[in-house]
């Protein structure tokens, strides 16, 4: 039989991340509610006991005899008397929840003991500790999922796409974790509600519950501080506001400059803010407005070169939404959104001024309706977005000949309709089926209509074992063009226009989840992804010697990725954590590269191993450790050198024929709690990044010199390291 339902708070807010256990006879099943508070589980006939757990609400138990498919509507009441020990037990068990088909649900507040560089929880770094997600190394804020490129991943903040996805060199978390309630991560984007990317979808959801009283929480560290405030305006209306600011010029600048650097001055700073306004305008209608804004600036001055450089980049998103609940079986949500990303590079040297800028703006609308047909949950809707892009605007002045290479702005329309439904095919077999139809047009000649099916089959043998198989068809109309090896914000977005075709992929995966015992669980899976119309831009930031078009500069090719993933978790007791391992291959084939032969992609990292441990010593102390091992990035190494007119000339054999050293890092953290309960917290965090001070180079510079007789070439490798051991301390508080 199939049990489906919805969980709400007494304020009628859909509750995500609620843990639900089903006990029937000697069988135990567990599930978790999704972002809309819905859940579904297959169970056998008989007497059933349902326990519904949430750390901030009273435990609810429901008992009845199951004779047919059943639909439940559950209301949880606040529990102000819940003991701290009970809360800690729930928190530590449910930090990361495995869902079917390569999906994860993550509660960031439950992972505060996982070590991070600055003592604040980092969404991207946490994801990189899970199977199928590549560790991108130091100095890189991007992440790579199942052999994909960085632009193949969608990051949605309350349903709004964010295009500038990192602060400089990956030092800081991109989002304020205190403002994010939970994270849903899907390695395959198997939900047809979301599209436009070949790889993963990451949903960052803020709190949509009206605050019951004034609250404040934050983190004060040696490099940055953050503050979040919740303010009730009345019983039905309130808002949450958060902000972060860095003060790192004196601390980080020495890390970015080598000992022999001629750079006299380097300054970097960022700030960001979040606002969530919530109003229960009526019993059935919840209105919310979400705003995110961020700004970064890097300035470099080199007096010997008479060089001044300024790099700025910023994000702004706003999304008003209305969720209407007509009945336990019918609800609808509508949202408008605007998203903007801008970067601007300015360089002045002597009498030469150069500027490179790019931007992208989205105006969008989303609609979804959730309903049941004969106890089968459906969700249908549509999305429309109007894209405006400036891929790369280049202006060079005061040269002998002025060179203006300016790409015209690109406008594009994208419309999609989708339907998802979850039928039960037999007593032990269930499906999650999605259909998405995209229509895209840009200009007068570029239009595409694509059918994108998604399906996940789940087979449940008993309460301990389940298996899944999935297929996903994806198309991507906007592409991120990377111009550097470390993900700096000169990367830019382009759309499918002027003959540039959309990227596409097929992905197949199979896997299994196992509840080994009440203490241990595991999951494993394999995947295969083929990709077409991949884009490569081999010219760095820009070309200055001729006026060209992006269509002529871009290379088009194909690729494939496949691998094996496994995760073992301990979820009970004083010590818990997980082990994650990925064995994968990622290949590319471009006619213009490597003589048309297949080569390894840059982030083809054969092995990725992560070990995470969290230990609760007592109510005052807990400790965390992460151990990371991964194969090095691929890069192209010359195979021979010779001299022409006393100038060294390089010869190459294959593209990406060499590999960086293996990446090894150990991080430690400790939290000391002055006090902690559901309402208040005060704690010191001590963290050590790269505890054993292992050199993990971000790139290699080759020095070529002739010997004294000038009959031999001496080549040495100079490995550039950004981070070594980095200790930090911060104070986390909540009142």
C-alpha positions as CSV (number, residue, x, y, z in Angstrom):
1,X,0.0,0.0,0.0
2,X,1.1,3.6,-0.5
3,X,0.9,6.2,2.2
4,X,1.1,9.8,0.9
5,X,0.6,13.1,2.8
6,X,1.5,16.6,3.7
7,X,3.0,18.0,7.0
8,X,2.3,21.6,8.1
9,X,3.0,23.7,11.1
10,X,0.1,25.1,13.2
11,X,0.8,28.3,11.2
12,X,-0.1,26.4,8.0
13,X,3.5,26.5,6.7
14,X,4.6,23.4,4.7
15,X,7.4,21.8,6.7
16,X,10.4,20.4,4.7
17,X,12.9,18.0,6.2
18,X,10.4,16.3,8.6
19,X,11.6,12.8,9.5
20,X,8.8,10.2,9.3
21,X,9.1,6.6,10.4
22,X,6.6,3.8,9.6
23,X,6.5,0.7,11.9
24,X,4.4,-2.3,10.8
25,X,5.1,-5.7,12.4
26,X,8.9,-6.2,12.4
27,X,9.4,-3.7,9.5
28,X,10.6,-0.2,9.8
29,X,10.5,2.4,6.9
30,X,11.8,6.0,6.9
31,X,11.3,8.9,4.7
32,X,11.5,12.7,4.8
33,X,9.2,15.5,3.5
34,X,10.3,17.5,0.5
35,X,10.4,21.3,0.1
36,X,6.6,21.5,-0.1
37,X,6.0,19.3,3.0
38,X,4.9,16.2,1.0
39,X,5.9,12.6,1.6
40,X,5.2,9.2,0.2
41,X,6.1,5.7,1.2
42,X,5.2,2.1,0.2
43,X,4.3,-0.2,3.1
44,X,2.6,-3.6,3.5
45,X,-0.9,-4.2,4.9
46,X,-1.5,-4.3,8.7
47,X,-1.3,-2.3,11.8
48,X,0.8,0.8,11.3
49,X,2.5,3.3,13.7
50,X,3.7,6.5,12.2
51,X,6.1,8.7,14.2
52,X,6.6,12.2,12.9
53,X,9.8,14.0,14.2
54,X,10.9,17.6,13.9
55,X,13.4,19.3,16.3
56,X,11.2,22.4,16.8
57,X,7.8,20.6,17.0
58,X,6.3,18.1,19.3
59,X,6.5,14.4,18.4
60,X,3.3,13.2,16.7
61,X,2.3,9.6,16.6
62,X,-0.5,8.2,14.4
63,X,-1.7,4.6,14.6
64,X,-4.3,2.8,12.4
65,X,-4.8,-0.4,10.3
66,X,-3.8,-0.1,6.7
67,X,-6.2,-1.7,4.2
68,X,-5.8,0.6,1.2
69,X,-3.8,3.5,-0.2
70,X,-4.1,6.4,2.3
71,X,-3.7,10.2,2.1
72,X,-2.8,12.0,5.3
73,X,-2.8,15.7,6.3
74,X,-0.6,16.3,9.5
75,X,-0.4,19.4,11.6
76,X,2.6,19.7,14.0
77,X,2.4,21.9,17.1
78,X,5.4,23.8,18.6
79,X,7.1,22.1,21.5
80,X,8.7,24.6,23.8
81,X,9.4,21.9,26.4
82,X,11.6,19.7,24.2
83,X,14.7,18.7,26.0
84,X,18.1,19.7,24.6
85,X,19.3,16.1,24.7
86,X,16.5,15.0,22.4
87,X,17.2,17.9,20.0
88,X,20.9,17.0,19.7
89,X,20.0,13.4,19.0
90,X,17.7,14.3,16.2
91,X,20.1,16.9,14.7
92,X,23.1,14.7,14.5
93,X,21.3,11.8,12.9
94,X,19.7,13.7,10.1
95,X,22.3,16.1,8.8
96,X,22.3,14.4,5.4
97,X,19.4,12.3,4.2
98,X,19.7,9.9,1.2
99,X,16.8,10.1,-1.1
100,X,16.1,8.0,-4.2
101,X,17.9,8.4,-7.5
102,X,21.0,10.3,-6.3
103,X,19.2,13.0,-4.3
104,X,20.2,14.3,-1.0
105,X,18.4,16.5,1.6
106,X,20.8,18.6,3.8
107,X,20.1,20.5,6.9
108,X,23.0,22.9,7.3
109,X,22.4,23.7,10.9
110,X,22.9,20.0,11.7
111,X,26.4,20.0,10.2
112,X,28.0,22.8,12.2
113,X,30.6,20.4,13.5
114,X,31.9,19.6,10.0
115,X,35.2,21.6,9.6
116,X,35.3,24.5,7.2
117,X,37.9,27.0,6.5
118,X,36.4,29.9,8.5
119,X,34.2,28.1,10.9
120,X,31.0,28.7,9.0
121,X,29.0,26.1,7.2
122,X,29.7,26.1,3.4
123,X,27.1,24.6,1.1
124,X,29.6,23.9,-1.7
125,X,32.2,22.4,0.6
126,X,29.6,20.1,2.2
127,X,28.4,18.9,-1.2
128,X,32.0,18.1,-2.2
129,X,32.1,15.6,0.6
130,X,29.3,13.6,-0.9
131,X,29.6,10.9,-3.7
132,X,29.6,12.0,-7.3
133,X,30.7,15.6,-6.5
134,X,34.3,16.4,-7.5
135,X,36.6,18.2,-5.0
136,X,37.6,21.2,-7.2
137,X,40.8,21.8,-5.1
138,X,41.9,25.1,-3.6
139,X,41.3,28.5,-5.2
140,X,38.1,27.4,-6.9
141,X,34.6,28.1,-5.8
142,X,33.0,26.0,-8.5
143,X,31.9,22.4,-8.1
144,X,31.8,19.5,-10.6
145,X,29.2,16.8,-10.6
146,X,29.4,13.4,-12.3
147,X,32.0,14.6,-14.9
148,X,30.2,17.8,-15.8
149,X,31.6,21.3,-16.4
150,X,30.9,24.0,-13.7
151,X,28.2,25.7,-15.8
152,X,26.2,22.5,-16.0
153,X,25.0,22.9,-12.4
154,X,22.0,25.0,-11.5
155,X,21.9,26.8,-8.2
156,X,18.4,28.1,-7.3
157,X,17.8,30.4,-4.3
158,X,14.1,29.9,-3.5
159,X,13.6,29.0,-7.1
160,X,15.5,31.9,-8.6
161,X,18.7,31.1,-10.7
162,X,21.9,32.6,-9.5
163,X,24.7,33.0,-12.1
164,X,27.6,34.3,-10.2
165,X,28.2,31.4,-7.9
166,X,31.3,32.1,-5.8
167,X,33.4,34.6,-3.9
168,X,37.1,35.0,-4.8
169,X,39.2,31.8,-4.9
170,X,36.6,29.8,-3.0
171,X,37.7,31.1,0.4
172,X,34.3,32.1,1.7
173,X,30.9,30.3,1.6
174,X,28.8,31.9,-1.1
175,X,25.6,31.9,1.0
176,X,24.9,32.9,4.6
177,X,24.0,29.5,6.1
178,X,22.0,31.1,8.9
179,X,19.5,32.3,6.3
180,X,19.2,29.0,4.5
181,X,16.8,26.6,6.1
182,X,17.6,23.5,4.1
183,X,19.3,22.3,0.9
184,X,18.0,19.8,-1.7
185,X,20.6,18.4,-4.0
186,X,19.9,16.3,-7.1
187,X,22.9,15.1,-9.0
188,X,20.9,14.3,-12.1
189,X,18.2,17.1,-12.1
190,X,15.6,14.3,-12.3
191,X,12.7,16.5,-11.3
192,X,11.1,17.8,-14.5
193,X,10.1,21.0,-12.7
194,X,13.6,22.2,-13.1
195,X,15.6,22.3,-16.4
196,X,18.2,24.2,-18.4
197,X,21.3,22.4,-17.1
198,X,23.0,19.1,-18.0
199,X,24.0,18.1,-14.5
200,X,22.8,18.9,-11.0
201,X,20.2,21.1,-9.4
202,X,20.8,22.6,-5.9
203,X,17.8,24.2,-4.2
204,X,18.6,26.6,-1.3
205,X,15.4,27.3,0.6
206,X,15.0,30.0,3.2
207,X,12.5,29.9,6.1
208,X,8.9,30.6,5.1
209,X,7.5,30.4,8.6
210,X,6.4,33.7,10.2
211,X,8.8,34.3,13.2
212,X,6.9,34.0,16.5
213,X,9.3,36.4,18.3
214,X,12.4,38.6,17.8
215,X,15.6,36.6,17.3
216,X,19.2,37.2,16.4
217,X,22.0,34.9,15.5
218,X,25.4,35.2,13.8
219,X,29.1,34.5,13.6
220,X,32.0,36.7,14.4
221,X,35.3,35.4,13.0
222,X,38.8,36.7,12.3
223,X,38.2,37.2,8.5
224,X,34.4,37.9,8.3
225,X,31.3,38.3,10.3
226,X,27.6,37.6,9.7
227,X,24.4,38.5,11.4
228,X,20.8,37.3,10.9
229,X,17.7,38.8,12.5
230,X,14.1,37.5,12.6
231,X,11.4,40.2,13.3
232,X,7.7,39.5,13.8
233,X,5.5,42.4,12.7
234,X,2.3,40.8,13.9
235,X,0.8,37.3,14.3
236,X,0.7,36.8,10.5
237,X,3.6,38.9,9.1
238,X,7.3,39.1,9.7
239,X,10.7,39.0,8.0
240,X,14.2,37.6,8.2
241,X,17.2,39.8,7.3
242,X,20.9,38.7,7.1
243,X,24.2,40.3,6.2
244,X,27.9,39.4,5.9
245,X,31.0,41.6,5.7
246,X,34.6,40.7,5.3
247,X,37.7,42.6,6.7
248,X,40.5,40.5,5.2
249,X,42.8,42.9,3.3
250,X,45.5,42.6,6.0
251,X,45.1,38.8,6.4
252,X,44.4,37.4,3.0
253,X,46.7,39.6,0.9
254,X,49.9,37.9,2.1
255,X,48.3,34.5,1.2
256,X,47.6,35.7,-2.4
257,X,51.1,37.1,-3.0
258,X,54.2,35.0,-3.4
259,X,57.4,36.0,-1.5
260,X,59.0,37.3,-4.7
261,X,55.9,39.2,-5.9
262,X,56.3,42.7,-7.2
263,X,52.7,43.5,-6.3
264,X,52.7,46.3,-3.8
265,X,49.0,46.4,-2.9
266,X,46.2,43.9,-3.2
267,X,42.8,44.5,-1.6
268,X,39.7,42.3,-1.7
269,X,36.4,42.6,0.0
270,X,32.8,41.4,-0.3
271,X,29.5,41.9,1.4
272,X,26.1,40.3,0.9
273,X,22.6,40.4,2.3
274,X,19.4,38.3,2.3
275,X,15.8,39.4,3.0
276,X,12.8,37.1,3.4
277,X,9.4,38.7,4.0
278,X,6.6,36.4,5.0
279,X,2.9,37.1,5.3
280,X,0.0,34.7,5.9
281,X,-2.5,37.0,4.1
282,X,-5.3,34.6,4.7
283,X,-5.9,31.1,6.0
284,X,-5.1,29.6,2.5
285,X,-2.6,32.1,1.1
286,X,1.0,32.6,2.0
287,X,2.8,35.6,0.4
288,X,6.7,35.8,0.5
289,X,9.4,38.0,-1.0
290,X,13.0,36.8,-1.2
291,X,15.9,39.1,-1.9
292,X,19.6,38.3,-2.3
293,X,22.4,40.8,-3.1
294,X,26.1,40.4,-3.1
295,X,29.1,42.5,-4.2
296,X,32.8,41.7,-4.5
297,X,35.8,43.9,-5.5
298,X,39.4,43.0,-6.1
299,X,42.0,45.8,-6.6
300,X,45.7,45.3,-7.5
301,X,48.4,47.9,-7.8
302,X,51.9,47.3,-9.2
303,X,53.9,50.5,-9.3
304,X,56.9,49.0,-11.1
305,X,54.6,48.0,-14.0
306,X,52.5,51.1,-13.7
307,X,49.6,48.8,-13.5
308,X,46.2,49.3,-11.7
309,X,43.6,46.6,-11.9
310,X,40.0,46.5,-10.6
311,X,37.7,43.6,-10.8
312,X,34.1,43.9,-9.6
313,X,31.3,41.4,-9.7
314,X,27.8,41.4,-8.2
315,X,24.5,39.5,-7.9
316,X,21.0,40.6,-7.3
317,X,17.8,38.5,-7.1
318,X,14.3,39.2,-6.0
319,X,11.3,36.9,-6.1
320,X,7.8,37.6,-4.8
321,X,5.7,34.4,-4.5
322,X,2.2,33.4,-3.5
323,X,1.3,29.9,-2.3
324,X,-2.4,29.0,-2.1
325,X,-3.7,25.8,-0.4
326,X,-7.2,25.0,-1.5
327,X,-7.4,21.6,0.3
328,X,-5.0,18.9,1.5
329,X,-5.1,17.5,-2.0
330,X,-4.8,20.7,-4.0
331,X,-2.3,23.7,-3.8
332,X,-0.8,26.2,-6.2
333,X,2.2,28.4,-6.2
334,X,3.1,31.4,-8.4
335,X,6.3,33.4,-8.4
336,X,7.9,36.2,-10.4
337,X,11.6,36.7,-10.3
338,X,14.5,38.9,-11.5
339,X,18.1,37.8,-11.4
340,X,21.1,39.8,-12.4
341,X,24.8,39.0,-12.5
342,X,27.5,41.6,-13.6
343,X,31.3,41.5,-13.8
344,X,33.6,44.2,-14.8
345,X,37.4,44.1,-15.2
346,X,39.3,47.4,-15.6
347,X,43.1,47.6,-16.2
348,X,45.2,50.8,-16.6
349,X,48.8,50.6,-17.6
350,X,50.7,53.7,-18.5
351,X,48.6,55.3,-21.2
352,X,46.6,52.2,-22.0
353,X,43.1,51.6,-20.7
354,X,41.3,48.3,-21.1
355,X,38.0,47.0,-20.0
356,X,36.2,43.7,-20.2
357,X,32.7,43.2,-18.9
358,X,29.8,40.9,-19.1
359,X,26.3,40.6,-17.6
360,X,23.2,38.5,-17.6
361,X,19.6,39.3,-16.5
362,X,16.6,37.1,-16.2
363,X,12.9,38.1,-15.9
364,X,10.9,35.0,-15.1
365,X,7.6,33.6,-14.0
366,X,6.9,30.1,-12.5
367,X,3.7,28.3,-11.8
368,X,3.0,24.9,-10.3
369,X,-0.1,23.1,-9.2
370,X,0.1,20.1,-6.8
371,X,-2.8,17.7,-6.8
372,X,-3.8,14.1,-6.4
373,X,-5.5,11.8,-8.8
374,X,-6.6,8.5,-7.2
375,X,-4.0,9.0,-4.5
376,X,-1.2,9.5,-7.0
377,X,0.6,12.8,-6.4
378,X,1.0,15.1,-9.4
379,X,2.7,18.4,-10.0
380,X,2.2,20.4,-13.2
381,X,3.0,23.9,-14.2
382,X,4.9,26.2,-16.5
383,X,7.9,28.5,-16.5
384,X,8.8,31.4,-18.7
385,X,12.0,33.5,-18.6
386,X,13.3,36.3,-20.8
387,X,17.1,36.3,-20.9
388,X,19.3,39.3,-21.7
389,X,23.0,38.7,-22.0
390,X,26.1,40.7,-22.8
391,X,28.7,37.9,-23.2
392,X,31.9,39.9,-23.4
393,X,32.2,43.7,-24.0
394,X,35.8,44.7,-24.7
395,X,37.1,48.2,-25.0
396,X,40.8,49.0,-25.4
397,X,41.8,52.7,-25.7
398,X,44.9,54.8,-26.3
399,X,46.6,52.2,-28.5
400,X,48.1,53.2,-31.8
401,X,44.9,51.7,-33.3
402,X,41.9,51.7,-31.1
403,X,40.4,48.1,-31.0
404,X,36.8,47.9,-29.9
405,X,35.6,44.3,-29.8
406,X,32.0,44.6,-28.7
407,X,29.5,41.8,-28.8
408,X,25.9,42.9,-29.3
409,X,23.5,42.1,-26.5
410,X,21.6,38.8,-26.9
411,X,17.9,38.4,-26.1
412,X,16.3,35.1,-25.7
413,X,12.9,33.6,-24.7
414,X,12.5,30.3,-22.9
415,X,9.1,28.6,-22.2
416,X,8.6,25.2,-20.5
417,X,5.7,23.2,-19.4
418,X,6.1,20.2,-17.1
419,X,4.3,17.4,-15.3
420,X,5.6,15.0,-12.7
421,X,3.7,12.1,-11.1
422,X,4.5,9.3,-8.8
423,X,2.5,6.2,-9.6
424,X,2.7,2.9,-7.6
425,X,3.2,0.2,-10.2
426,X,3.0,-2.8,-7.8
427,X,3.3,-3.6,-4.2
428,X,7.1,-3.1,-4.2
429,X,7.6,-1.0,-7.4
430,X,7.0,2.7,-7.6
431,X,8.0,5.3,-10.2
432,X,8.8,9.0,-10.3
433,X,8.0,10.2,-13.8
434,X,8.5,13.6,-15.3
435,X,7.9,15.2,-18.7
436,X,9.3,18.6,-19.6
437,X,8.8,20.4,-23.0
438,X,11.0,23.4,-23.7
439,X,10.6,26.0,-26.4
440,X,13.6,28.3,-26.8
441,X,14.0,31.2,-29.3
442,X,16.7,33.8,-29.8
443,X,16.7,36.2,-32.8
444,X,15.0,35.3,-36.0
445,X,16.7,32.0,-36.9
446,X,17.5,30.2,-33.6
447,X,14.5,28.4,-32.1
448,X,14.3,24.9,-30.6
449,X,11.6,22.7,-29.3
450,X,12.8,19.8,-27.1
451,X,11.0,17.0,-25.3
452,X,12.8,16.0,-22.1
453,X,11.6,12.9,-20.3
454,X,12.8,11.9,-16.8
455,X,12.0,8.7,-15.0
456,X,13.1,7.0,-11.7
457,X,12.0,3.5,-10.8
458,X,12.2,2.5,-7.2
459,X,12.0,-1.2,-6.1
460,X,11.6,-1.9,-2.4
461,X,12.5,-5.5,-1.3
462,X,11.9,-4.9,2.4
463,X,12.6,-2.3,5.0
464,X,16.4,-2.7,4.6
465,X,17.0,-2.7,0.8
466,X,15.8,-0.6,-2.1
467,X,17.0,-0.2,-5.7
468,X,16.5,2.5,-8.3
469,X,17.2,3.0,-12.0
470,X,16.8,6.4,-13.7
471,X,17.0,8.0,-17.1
472,X,17.2,11.8,-17.8
473,X,17.3,13.8,-21.0
474,X,18.5,17.4,-20.6
475,X,19.1,20.4,-22.8
476,X,21.0,23.5,-21.8
477,X,20.5,26.9,-23.6
478,X,22.7,29.1,-21.5
479,X,26.4,28.2,-21.2
480,X,29.2,29.3,-18.9
481,X,32.4,30.0,-20.7
482,X,35.4,29.6,-18.4
483,X,38.5,31.8,-19.1
484,X,40.8,30.7,-16.3
485,X,41.8,27.6,-14.4
486,X,40.6,28.8,-11.0
487,X,37.1,30.1,-11.6
488,X,37.7,33.8,-11.4
489,X,34.8,36.1,-12.2
490,X,35.9,36.9,-15.7
491,X,34.0,33.8,-16.8
492,X,30.9,34.8,-18.8
493,X,27.6,33.3,-19.9
494,X,26.3,33.1,-23.5
495,X,23.1,31.8,-25.0
496,X,22.2,29.5,-27.9
497,X,22.2,32.1,-30.7
498,X,23.9,32.9,-33.9
499,X,24.2,29.2,-34.8
500,X,25.5,28.1,-31.3
501,X,23.5,25.0,-30.6
502,X,22.1,24.0,-27.2
503,X,24.1,21.5,-25.2
504,X,22.4,18.2,-24.6
505,X,22.9,15.0,-22.5
506,X,21.6,11.5,-21.8
507,X,22.1,10.1,-18.4
508,X,21.5,6.6,-17.1
509,X,22.1,5.5,-13.5
510,X,21.3,2.6,-11.2
511,X,21.9,2.2,-7.5
512,X,20.7,1.0,-4.1
513,X,20.1,2.2,-0.6
514,X,20.6,-0.1,2.4
515,X,19.6,0.3,6.0
516,X,22.3,-2.0,7.4
517,X,21.1,-1.5,11.0
518,X,19.6,1.4,13.1
519,X,23.1,2.7,13.3
520,X,24.6,2.2,9.8
521,X,23.2,2.9,6.3
522,X,24.8,2.8,2.9
523,X,24.2,3.7,-0.7
524,X,25.9,2.9,-4.0
525,X,25.3,3.8,-7.6
526,X,26.7,3.9,-11.1
527,X,26.1,6.4,-13.8
528,X,26.8,7.0,-17.5
529,X,26.3,10.5,-19.1
530,X,26.9,11.3,-22.8
531,X,27.0,15.0,-23.8
532,X,26.9,16.8,-27.2
533,X,27.6,20.4,-28.3
534,X,29.9,21.1,-25.4
535,X,31.7,24.5,-25.7
536,X,35.4,25.4,-25.2
537,X,36.9,28.9,-25.3
538,X,40.7,28.5,-25.7
539,X,41.7,32.2,-25.7
540,X,41.8,33.1,-22.0
541,X,40.2,36.4,-21.1
542,X,40.1,37.8,-24.6
543,X,42.0,38.3,-27.8
544,X,43.5,41.7,-28.6
545,X,45.0,41.3,-32.0
546,X,41.9,41.0,-34.1
547,X,38.2,41.6,-34.0
548,X,36.4,38.3,-33.9
549,X,33.0,36.9,-32.9
550,X,32.3,34.4,-30.2
551,X,30.8,32.0,-32.8
552,X,34.2,31.8,-34.5
553,X,36.2,31.6,-31.3
554,X,34.2,28.8,-29.6
555,X,35.1,25.2,-30.1
556,X,32.2,22.6,-30.2
557,X,32.7,19.0,-29.2
558,X,31.2,16.1,-27.2
559,X,32.0,14.2,-24.1
560,X,31.1,11.4,-21.8
561,X,31.4,10.6,-18.1
562,X,30.8,7.4,-16.1
563,X,31.6,6.1,-12.7
564,X,30.8,4.4,-9.5
565,X,29.7,6.0,-6.2
566,X,29.4,4.7,-2.7
567,X,28.6,6.2,0.7
568,X,28.6,4.6,4.2
569,X,27.0,6.5,7.1
570,X,26.8,6.1,10.8
571,X,23.8,7.9,12.1
572,X,23.5,7.1,15.8
573,X,25.6,7.5,19.0
574,X,28.2,9.9,20.1
575,X,30.3,9.4,17.1
576,X,28.7,9.7,13.6
577,X,29.7,10.7,10.1
578,X,30.2,9.2,6.7
579,X,32.6,7.8,4.1
580,X,32.2,8.8,0.5
581,X,34.1,7.4,-2.5
582,X,33.8,8.1,-6.2
583,X,35.6,6.3,-9.0
584,X,34.9,8.1,-12.3
585,X,36.1,8.9,-15.8
586,X,35.3,12.1,-17.8
587,X,36.4,12.4,-21.5
588,X,36.1,15.1,-24.2
589,X,36.4,15.1,-27.9
590,X,36.9,18.3,-30.0
591,X,38.0,18.2,-33.6
592,X,40.3,21.2,-33.1
593,X,42.0,19.8,-30.0
594,X,44.3,16.8,-29.6
595,X,44.2,16.1,-33.4
596,X,40.6,15.2,-33.0
597,X,41.4,12.3,-30.6
598,X,39.5,11.8,-27.3
599,X,41.3,13.2,-24.2
600,X,40.7,13.5,-20.5
601,X,38.7,16.5,-19.3
602,X,40.4,18.9,-17.0
603,X,38.5,17.7,-13.9
604,X,38.8,14.0,-14.7
605,X,39.8,13.0,-11.2
606,X,39.9,9.2,-11.1
607,X,39.5,8.9,-7.3
608,X,37.6,11.0,-4.8
609,X,37.6,9.9,-1.2
610,X,36.1,11.9,1.7
611,X,35.8,10.9,5.4
612,X,33.8,12.9,7.8
613,X,33.6,12.3,11.5
614,X,31.6,14.1,14.2
615,X,32.1,13.3,17.9
616,X,29.9,14.6,20.8
617,X,32.1,14.4,23.8
618,X,29.6,16.0,26.2
619,X,27.1,18.9,26.2
620,X,30.0,21.4,26.1
621,X,32.3,20.0,23.5
622,X,32.0,18.4,20.1
623,X,34.7,17.7,17.5
624,X,34.8,17.3,13.7
625,X,37.3,15.9,11.2
626,X,37.4,15.7,7.4
627,X,39.9,13.7,5.4
628,X,40.0,14.3,1.7
629,X,42.0,12.5,-1.0
630,X,41.5,13.0,-4.7
631,X,43.4,12.6,-7.9
632,X,45.0,15.7,-9.4
633,X,43.6,17.9,-12.2
634,X,44.6,17.2,-15.7
635,X,46.7,19.8,-17.7
636,X,48.7,20.0,-20.8
637,X,52.5,19.5,-20.4
638,X,55.0,20.1,-23.2
639,X,56.9,16.9,-24.1
640,X,60.0,18.5,-25.7
641,X,61.8,21.8,-26.2
642,X,64.2,23.2,-28.7
643,X,65.8,26.6,-29.5
644,X,65.2,28.8,-32.6
645,X,67.3,31.9,-32.5
646,X,68.0,31.4,-28.9
647,X,64.3,31.3,-28.0
648,X,62.9,28.1,-26.5
649,X,60.0,26.5,-28.4
650,X,57.7,23.9,-26.9
651,X,56.3,20.8,-28.5
652,X,53.2,19.0,-27.3
653,X,52.0,15.4,-27.7
654,X,48.5,15.1,-26.3
655,X,46.0,17.6,-24.8
656,X,45.7,17.3,-21.0
657,X,48.5,14.7,-21.0
658,X,49.7,15.4,-17.5
659,X,48.3,15.4,-14.0
660,X,48.7,17.5,-10.9
661,X,49.8,15.8,-7.7
662,X,47.2,14.1,-5.7
663,X,45.1,16.4,-3.4
664,X,45.3,15.5,0.3
665,X,43.9,17.5,3.1
666,X,42.9,17.0,6.7
667,X,40.7,19.6,8.5
668,X,39.9,19.7,12.2
669,X,37.3,21.6,14.2
670,X,36.1,21.9,17.8
671,X,33.0,23.6,19.2
672,X,32.7,24.7,22.8
673,X,29.2,25.6,23.9
674,X,28.7,28.1,26.6
675,X,25.0,27.1,26.3
676,X,22.8,25.6,23.7
677,X,19.1,24.8,23.4
678,X,16.4,25.2,20.8
679,X,16.1,28.9,21.4
680,X,19.5,30.1,22.4
681,X,23.1,29.2,21.6
682,X,26.6,30.6,22.3
683,X,29.7,28.7,21.1
684,X,33.3,29.1,20.1
685,X,34.5,27.3,17.0
686,X,38.2,26.4,16.6
687,X,39.1,25.2,13.1
688,X,42.3,24.2,11.4
689,X,42.3,24.0,7.6
690,X,45.0,21.7,6.1
691,X,46.2,20.6,9.5
692,X,49.3,18.8,8.4
693,X,50.4,21.7,6.1
694,X,50.4,19.6,2.9
695,X,51.2,21.5,-0.3
696,X,48.3,21.3,-2.8
697,X,49.4,23.3,-5.8
698,X,46.7,25.1,-7.8
699,X,48.8,25.2,-11.0
700,X,52.3,24.5,-12.3
701,X,54.7,27.0,-13.9
702,X,57.4,25.6,-16.2
703,X,60.8,27.3,-16.1
704,X,62.9,26.6,-19.2
705,X,66.6,27.5,-19.3
706,X,69.6,26.5,-21.4
707,X,72.7,25.0,-19.7
708,X,76.1,26.7,-19.7
709,X,77.1,25.1,-23.1
710,X,73.6,25.9,-24.5
711,X,73.3,22.4,-25.8
712,X,70.6,21.2,-23.4
713,X,67.4,22.6,-22.1
714,X,66.7,22.4,-18.3
715,X,63.0,22.4,-17.4
716,X,61.9,22.8,-13.8
717,X,58.4,22.8,-12.3
718,X,57.4,25.5,-10.0
719,X,54.2,24.5,-8.1
720,X,52.1,27.4,-6.9
721,X,50.4,26.8,-3.6
722,X,47.7,29.2,-2.3
723,X,46.6,27.7,1.0
724,X,48.7,25.9,3.6
725,X,47.7,25.5,7.2
726,X,45.0,28.0,8.1
727,X,43.8,28.1,11.7
728,X,40.7,30.2,12.6
729,X,38.5,31.0,15.5
730,X,34.9,32.4,15.5
731,X,32.1,33.0,17.9
732,X,28.6,31.7,17.0
733,X,25.6,33.0,18.8
734,X,21.8,32.8,18.7
735,X,19.4,34.6,21.0
